């Protein structure tokens, strides 16, 4: 006999509660009980920001330069400078640290840059480093992630594995040269191989046996420190990445300051801290083909099995133009995300789709808590200004996501189809969302609000009218 809708709902609710209990055990605490005091929920808010900031310190480097011209590099945009950069990085590392200097000029590099501990890769003002678009130049394959799934794949254009005290600085430009004629064209035909990688993760196949590359369509990201500590990215410009731009994975203590990211290709996310801790992103400029900043924590089985959340992310004084979202959590966030603070930002493009967005589903699962967004001006978005969707892509499974303690304060949106789109799970609703001192102007459609508990509006106006509970 098929279950009635009511019994099916109750079954899903029990699954959701069991999922929450397991998640709580993984976090080392018991799930909060109905009617429990708020202090037991370990909510983190703006008052906790100074303490988190104290944990983020940019690395420093010895005052020694290793100029790549001393190792044979020629600025003719034709001669491969990879051998010279590799030698300069090795020399700086062996000397105990220093700055690998790329002077002004147009440079060509046929392959990736692999950073080593205590090395600051510095592109001087007027320097443009043009990367090869030939996939074989990014072999041998390295241990990496593709959209939250661990694989052996082409090397990121700038990569570091298990290094400490590394930096990419200067006023120069790193140009990935991706276009519809090379890397970006792969997005249309890669689905079979992407699904294969995800199924390998579900089946528990070791990462070293998940071998891709070989034109399978899994594009490399631009910058990926992997299992690294003490990272600085400052001042530089990145253009036209094959995939995501800056994607620290399993890293700690990261400062990204005054970086410019420009690329309107498929999946051209700007900055994606993933399964990483203590990250400051400030004074940056994003004009992207996907999310400007997307907080991630691994996908599906890999995200749950590795079980490392992303936490303590501070975003401030950034400018976002084109993109799917300004500040986004998900959707690859199966390991969980907590303590994200975004403030004093400007979002200024009719082609930006959302200002604040949280996305997951019952296949990806994960937890999201303590997400705070304030003092942001938004000229226009093409979708809802504030969106939480726990039915993302319509995928379903037994891993119920939890979302709680989310706030938006002092935000002005000049134009949007909707102010809010909250689509939570009735079995395990979104909890504790506060919208305070916000104005939403030129709103053309009503908000969608389902599957949410303890939603509060304080001094919120939509088209000049007070928003009631």
Secondary structure, 3 states (H helix, E strand, C coil): CCCCHHHHHHHHHHHHHHHHHHHHHHCCCCCCCCCCCHHHHCCCCHHHHHHHHCCCCCCCCCCCEEEHHHHCCCCCCCCECHHHHHHHHHHHHHCCCEEEEECCEEEEECCCEECCCCEEEEECCCEEEEECCCHHHHCCCEEEEECCEEEEECCCCEEEECCEEEEEEECCEEECCCCCCCHHHHHHCCHHHHHHHHHHHHCCCCHHHCECCCCCCCCCCCEEEECCEEEEEECCEEECCCCCCECCECCEEEEEECCEEEECCCCCCCECCECCEEEEEECCEEEECCCCEEEECECHHHHHHHCCCEEEEEEECCEECCECCCEEECCCECCCEEEEEEECCEECCCCECCCEEEECCCCCCCEEEEEEEEEEEECCCCCEEEEEECCHHHCCCCCCCEEEEEEEEEEEECCECEEEEEECCCCCCEEEEEEEEEEECCECCCCEEECEEEEEEEEEEECCEECCC
